[in-house]
Amino acid sequence: MLSLASPTTLNETLVVADPEPMSIAVIITCLRTAAGQPAGLFPVPAGVIAGLLRLTGRTSLWDRIGRDLVVDPAKLLAVGWKPSVTTRGGLRAMVEKSQA
């Protein structure tokens, strides 16, 4: 509704994204913590994963998952948009509802 009501968003491309980027490790940790489980993660160097995928002929998979997937919602934030729920809060709520 904000973008429809604001003349400054006319003919603009707006990206909806968390103001603070989150890594996959942080997302998994949030989900597991909300489920009452330990994070259960251990560090693996990116080069090891890339090498294993290359050895198995899945280089294209690394091309998709090995890069940063961060977008900038600055234009949307500048016109006053704020997420109604934080990503951490949304992940927690999703897990809680799935366990109910």
C-alpha positions in Angstrom: 0.0 0.0 0.0 2.9 2.4 0.8 4.2 2.2 -2.8 0.8 2.7 -4.3 0.1 5.7 -2.2 3.5 7.4 -2.6 4.1 9.5 -5.8 7.9 9.0 -5.3 7.6 5.3 -6.0 5.9 5.8 -9.4 7.8 3.9 -12.1 10.4 2.8 -9.6 11.7 -0.7 -9.0 11.5 -1.4 -5.3 13.1 -4.4 -3.7 11.6 -5.8 -0.5 14.4 -7.2 1.7 15.6 -7.2 5.3 17.4 -4.0 6.2 20.1 -6.3 7.8 21.4 -9.2 5.6 21.4 -12.7 7.2 23.7 -15.6 6.3 22.3 -19.0 5.8 24.1 -20.1 9.0 22.2 -17.4 11.0 18.9 -18.4 9.4 19.5 -22.1 10.3 20.5 -21.2 13.8 17.3 -19.1 14.3 15.1 -21.9 13.0 16.8 -24.6 15.2 16.8 -22.3 18.3 13.1 -21.6 17.8 12.6 -25.4 17.7 14.5 -25.8 20.9 17.5 -27.4 19.3 21.2 -26.4 19.3 22.5 -24.8 16.2 24.4 -27.9 15.2 26.6 -26.1 12.7 30.2 -26.4 12.1 32.4 -24.2 9.8 33.3 -25.5 6.4 35.6 -23.4 4.1 33.8 -22.3 1.0 36.7 -23.7 -1.1 36.0 -27.1 0.2 32.3 -27.0 -0.8 33.2 -25.5 -4.2 35.8 -28.2 -4.8 33.4 -31.1 -3.8 30.7 -29.7 -6.1 33.2 -29.3 -8.9 34.4 -33.0 -8.4 30.8 -34.2 -8.6 30.0 -32.2 -11.7 27.7 -29.7 -10.0 29.6 -26.5 -10.5 26.4 -24.7 -11.6 25.0 -25.4 -8.1 28.0 -23.6 -6.6 27.4 -20.7 -9.0 23.9 -20.3 -7.5 24.6 -20.9 -3.8 28.2 -19.7 -3.4 27.7 -16.0 -4.0 26.3 -13.4 -1.7 22.6 -13.0 -2.3 22.1 -9.6 -0.8 19.9 -6.9 -2.1 19.6 -3.3 -1.0 16.1 -2.1 0.1 17.3 1.5 0.4 14.8 3.0 -2.0 11.9 1.4 -0.2 13.2 2.3 3.2 13.7 5.9 2.0 9.9 6.3 1.3 9.1 5.1 4.8 8.7 1.3 4.5 9.5 -0.8 7.5 9.0 -4.5 7.8 6.1 -5.3 10.1 8.1 -8.3 11.5 11.8 -8.8 11.7 13.1 -11.8 9.9 14.3 -13.4 13.1 10.8 -12.9 14.6 9.1 -14.3 11.5 11.3 -17.4 11.5 10.6 -17.9 15.1 6.8 -17.5 14.6 6.9 -19.9 11.6 8.6 -22.6 13.7 6.3 -22.1 16.6 3.2 -22.4 14.4 4.5 -25.5 12.7 4.9 -27.1 16.1 1.5 -26.2 17.4 
